[in-house]
């Protein structure tokens, strides 16, 4: 994906409604744009514009509103009177816009003062400095598109996002600028759009709204319902709907001594809960051992239980209760257990009160092994 998708489109991609392909290889000799977020400072602006002029380049100065252009033009005339500037905005006559753009493209002016009318479609290799006034007035995708107007050659480009020092920045605007400063390399559009989705929400794909949270259901519940519907349409087992309950009377946690950071520990719990295949679970297990060392017993129990949940979902097992004398399982459908197969089991297996009973005595340390034996037996019988 070479451009930045709007959150609603990306939400549809992550839900499986749309497909996506990414192009992460930048053009030859393309250099990341150096991004700076700060309050407006006349000395910094003058130094940036003059540096670009000295290396025979050109600059953009972008304002959020047409009403901001004339005051900014007067400001630039005061701090860099030696540079020629021209202005462009959407309410100018088409002929004037065309003349201003042609003059700038031919290098007759040093600075193009414009609104976000320039955010797409321009390819001017000599323009490699951009100053955006009051960036909090733009969306994250808009700022990324604006930044893409510079750095389109092998020359180092600079993008300055300068807020009004007399206006207090909001938490959301600071978060947007932080994303831009962190993700400034070629191919960062998808990463930025994912952060934009987190900040703004995915909107409603069934209406004309392009952004904003689903107020009626909430994005979490909406995504859950959407995944259920799509899994059913594809004929796949719905893990979210049929997540089995395993009552094993075992400690299944990440001890604080093993993962000390609370946020990281919670993240690992969530990632394990979202696993839908054995390879995903193995990848997380390998990552845990590489980052934190050998898994303690409680964490091994957690991983083993997650594996059992995957198998239970696949076999239609809704619930498992394990005790010292037996293991009982509740299935979505009664299994066809033939007597020859029952004779092959190590311990007695019977159907009673809608449950499969596996009379296998086990101590707490053997509880997982007993449950695994029952799951393997049911898989053999279902085959």
VENSULRA-V423542 format. One record per helix or strand of 3 or more residues. SS is the DSSP state (alpha for helix, beta for strand). FROM is the first residue (numbers start at 1). LEN is the number of residues. If there is no record, write none. Layout:
SS;FROM;LEN / SS;FROM;LEN
//
This chain:
alpha;7;9 / beta;34;6 / alpha;42;13 / beta;58;5 / alpha;67;13 / beta;85;4 / alpha;94;12 / beta;111;4 / alpha;116;3 / beta;127;7 / alpha;135;3 / alpha;140;8 / beta;158;6 / alpha;171;12 / alpha;189;12 / alpha;219;16 / beta;245;3 / alpha;262;12 / alpha;278;15 / alpha;297;19 / beta;317;6 / beta;327;5 / alpha;339;6 / beta;349;4 / beta;355;4 / alpha;364;19
//
